[in-house]
Amino acid sequence: MAISASRFAALTALAALVAAPLPAEAQFGGILGSGKRGADKAEACGKGKKGDKGRGIIGGMLGGAVDQLARSANLPSFVPVPEFSDQITESIACKLDPEEQKQAAEATLTATRTEDAAARPEVGTSAQWTSASRENVSGTSTVTGRDNAGGQRDCITVTDVVIVEGEETRAEKRMCRAPGSARYSIIA
């Protein structure tokens, strides 16, 4: 079967793009740390981002190669546990194994819990945790703000800080609860 000249040119261009050497930052940014924090690094974990088809195809090929490289280097790769998605953000969950995600979610619950269901947690209330499954992994959830806009929901801002092998990841989350509810949950 003959390939048309335009199809051959397109395939050649795609092969050149895939084979082209990438700058060291692009090759090793996820391994060595690129200076990005929080939600910017979630792209490495959450593969649900939408884009054009061409980017998706190239990204899929390159992403598969990167995933294989990470597995061969025995680097941990974690997936958010749905059970905790109302308490921890994806950018935090992607750094933590399932047991650590549970600990982080429990810290958020502790920091946002009050004795009286009608009371609001004080700004500055904090809860810390240390990984039971890995060394050099810890985190903190702190109530850092309160939404005084009124309305049906009671909302607060909680900041999570996770440290994995000396690398800090910080994520803010807006959490609300319905009237009469004792538990805050992340809202979109």
C-alpha positions as CSV (number, residue, x, y, z in Angstrom):
1,M,0.0,0.0,0.0
2,A,1.4,3.4,-1.0
3,I,1.5,6.3,1.4
4,S,0.6,9.7,0.0
5,A,3.3,12.4,0.1
6,S,1.2,14.6,2.5
7,R,0.7,11.6,4.9
8,F,4.4,10.7,4.7
9,A,5.3,14.3,5.5
10,A,2.9,14.4,8.5
11,L,4.2,11.0,9.8
12,T,7.8,12.2,9.4
13,A,7.1,15.5,11.3
14,L,5.4,13.5,14.1
15,A,8.3,11.1,14.3
16,A,10.8,14.0,14.5
17,L,8.7,15.7,17.2
18,V,8.6,12.6,19.3
19,A,12.3,11.8,18.7
20,A,13.5,15.4,19.3
21,P,15.6,15.7,22.4
22,L,13.9,17.6,25.2
23,P,15.6,20.1,27.5
24,A,16.8,18.6,30.7
25,E,14.0,20.4,32.7
26,A,11.4,18.8,30.5
27,Q,12.9,15.4,30.7
28,F,13.6,15.3,34.5
29,G,11.3,18.1,35.8
30,G,9.0,15.6,37.6
31,I,11.9,13.6,39.0
32,L,14.2,16.5,40.1
33,G,11.5,19.0,40.9
34,S,10.8,22.0,38.7
35,G,9.9,24.5,41.3
36,K,6.1,24.2,40.6
37,R,3.9,23.6,43.6
38,G,0.4,22.4,44.4
39,A,-2.1,22.2,41.6
40,D,0.5,22.7,38.8
41,K,2.1,19.3,39.7
42,A,-1.3,17.5,39.8
43,E,-1.1,17.1,36.0
44,A,1.4,14.3,36.6
45,C,-1.3,12.4,38.6
46,G,-4.7,13.5,37.3
47,K,-4.9,12.4,33.7
48,G,-8.4,13.7,33.2
49,K,-7.5,17.0,31.7
50,K,-9.1,17.7,28.3
51,G,-7.2,19.1,25.4
52,D,-7.2,18.8,21.6
53,K,-6.8,15.4,20.0
54,G,-3.3,16.0,18.7
55,R,-2.0,17.0,22.1
56,G,-3.8,14.0,23.6
57,I,-2.1,11.5,21.2
58,I,1.4,12.9,21.7
59,G,0.8,13.3,25.4
60,G,-0.4,9.7,25.6
61,M,2.8,8.4,23.9
62,L,5.1,10.6,26.0
63,G,3.1,10.0,29.2
64,G,3.4,6.3,28.7
65,A,7.1,6.5,28.3
66,V,7.4,8.7,31.4
67,D,5.2,6.3,33.4
68,Q,7.4,3.4,32.3
69,L,10.6,5.3,33.2
70,A,9.1,6.1,36.7
71,R,8.2,2.4,37.3
72,S,11.6,1.2,36.2
73,A,13.2,3.7,38.6
74,N,10.9,2.5,41.4
75,L,9.5,6.0,41.9
76,P,6.1,6.0,43.7
77,S,3.1,6.9,41.6
78,F,-0.2,7.3,43.5
79,V,-3.9,7.6,42.5
80,P,-6.4,9.6,44.5
81,V,-8.7,7.4,46.6
82,P,-12.3,8.4,45.8
83,E,-13.3,7.9,49.4
84,F,-11.2,10.9,50.5
85,S,-11.9,13.2,47.5
86,D,-14.2,15.4,49.6
87,Q,-11.4,16.1,52.1
88,I,-8.1,16.3,50.2
89,T,-7.3,17.8,46.8
90,E,-5.9,15.8,43.9
91,S,-2.6,17.7,44.1
92,I,-2.1,16.4,47.6
93,A,-3.5,12.9,47.0
94,C,-1.2,12.3,44.1
95,K,1.8,12.7,46.5
96,L,0.4,10.2,49.0
97,D,-0.1,6.4,49.2
98,P,-3.7,5.3,50.2
99,E,-2.9,5.1,53.9
100,E,-1.3,8.6,53.9
101,Q,-4.4,9.9,52.0
102,K,-6.5,8.5,54.8
103,Q,-4.3,10.2,57.4
104,A,-4.5,13.5,55.5
105,A,-8.3,13.3,55.3
106,E,-8.5,12.6,59.0
107,A,-6.3,15.6,59.7
108,T,-8.7,17.8,57.7
109,L,-11.7,16.4,59.6
110,T,-9.9,17.0,62.9
111,A,-9.0,20.6,62.0
112,T,-12.5,21.4,60.9
113,R,-14.4,19.6,63.6
114,T,-16.1,21.5,66.4
115,E,-17.8,20.4,69.6
116,D,-21.0,22.0,68.7
117,A,-22.3,21.3,65.1
118,A,-23.5,24.9,64.9
119,A,-20.1,26.4,65.8
120,R,-17.4,27.2,63.2
121,P,-13.8,26.1,63.5
122,E,-11.4,29.0,64.5
123,V,-9.0,30.3,61.9
124,G,-5.6,28.9,62.9
125,T,-7.0,25.5,64.0
126,S,-4.6,22.9,62.8
127,A,-4.0,19.1,62.8
128,Q,-0.7,17.3,61.9
129,W,0.1,13.8,60.8
130,T,3.1,11.7,60.1
131,S,3.1,8.8,57.7
132,A,2.7,5.4,59.2
133,S,3.8,3.8,55.9
134,R,6.8,5.8,54.7
135,E,9.6,7.7,56.3
136,N,10.0,11.5,55.6
137,V,6.4,12.0,54.8
138,S,4.2,14.3,56.9
139,G,1.4,16.9,56.6
140,T,-0.7,19.5,58.2
141,S,-4.2,20.8,57.6
142,T,-4.9,24.3,58.9
143,V,-8.1,26.4,58.8
144,T,-6.8,29.6,57.1
145,G,-9.9,31.6,56.3
146,R,-13.6,32.0,56.8
147,D,-16.3,33.0,54.2
148,N,-18.5,35.7,55.8
149,A,-20.6,36.2,52.6
150,G,-23.6,34.6,54.3
151,G,-26.1,32.5,52.4
152,Q,-27.1,28.9,52.8
153,R,-23.7,27.4,53.2
154,D,-21.1,27.8,55.9
155,C,-17.7,27.9,54.1
156,I,-14.0,28.0,55.2
157,T,-10.6,27.8,53.6
158,V,-8.3,25.1,54.6
159,T,-4.6,24.9,53.6
160,D,-2.9,21.5,53.4
161,V,0.9,21.2,53.4
162,V,2.5,17.9,52.7
163,I,6.2,17.2,52.8
164,V,7.5,14.2,51.0
165,E,11.3,13.6,51.1
166,G,11.9,17.3,51.8
167,E,9.6,18.6,49.0
168,E,6.7,20.7,50.1
169,T,3.4,20.7,48.3
170,R,0.8,23.3,49.4
171,A,-2.9,23.3,48.4
172,E,-5.8,25.6,49.4
173,K,-9.3,24.2,49.4
174,R,-12.7,25.8,49.9
175,M,-14.8,23.7,52.1
176,C,-18.5,24.2,52.9
177,R,-21.2,22.5,54.9
178,A,-25.0,22.7,54.6
179,P,-27.0,24.1,57.6
180,G,-27.3,21.4,60.3
181,S,-24.4,19.4,58.9
182,A,-21.3,18.9,61.1
183,R,-18.9,18.0,58.3
184,Y,-17.2,20.3,55.8
185,S,-16.5,19.0,52.2
186,I,-14.5,20.4,49.3
187,I,-16.6,22.3,46.8
188,A,-15.7,22.9,43.2
